[in-house]
Amino acid sequence: MNDKSGVVQKLIDVIIVGGGKVGIRLIELLKKQENYGITLIDNHMEVINTIKEEFDDVNIINGDATNRKILQKAGIETADIIVAATSIDEVNLLIGMISQEYNLSKIIARTANPTHIKMFKKLGLNEVISPELTACSNIEKLIIKPNIADLSISGKGDCELIDITVKAKKVIGKRIGQISPTKDFIIIMCEKDNVELIANDDIILDEDDTVTVLVKRKSIKKTRKYFTKNSIFPSI
């Protein structure tokens, strides 16, 4: 693509996850530029149909962006930027973590809860936007100005981030990699003696450690018990 001076500009491929108000506004802003190829991922047909009517040159993928196959179908292996812009923090976090496996120049994650910004950044998602704190146009600036896991979820708000204090003897002394991830939860962070650590497989859990867990809603009670309750029978 040539700019007004005749210089060939490289097309920058941007994947936007979530066709809500933030996603649509971001598409509008980027389309005012000339060198952006836009792919949208969403799994709501009414949203997809609206985007198709308004933006006929936006590539649209119908699916769950926490699924690697959907991300690959959207072109993440060759894309430059991904923006996780759904209204659900847990979904955006998981998309951001998966996206770190690919050679992207930017991974931008939206959070509806400003208190999650610090944790997102500790997990390597350095470009975090909260619409409650900043305007959507700031996401555009992050894209345009270059200097500025195994758990499967549906992307419909069926997961939560919770903190749990480790008390159960069956967990104490175990490496994180021995117990996470499962089909119900994944340990994201571990706090030891007021020091926050990104959860890696070799960290050994001690009593009174605090783990931050991304967990399916239906499994919250069971997961809390797993980390906090001891059996009435001694372990053999």
Secondary structure, DSSP 4 states (H G I P E B T S, - for coil): -B-TTSPBPPPEEEEEE--SHHHHHHHHHHHTSSSEEEEEEE--HHHHHHHHHH-TTSEEEES-TTSHHHHHHTTTTT-SEEEE--S-HHHHHHHHHHHTTS--SEEEEE-S-GGGHHHHHHTT--EEE-TTTS-THHHHHHHH-TT-------SSS-EEEEEEE---TTTTT-BHHHH---SSEEEEEEEETTEEEE--TTPBP-TT-EEEEEEEGGGHHHHHHHHHPPPSSPP-
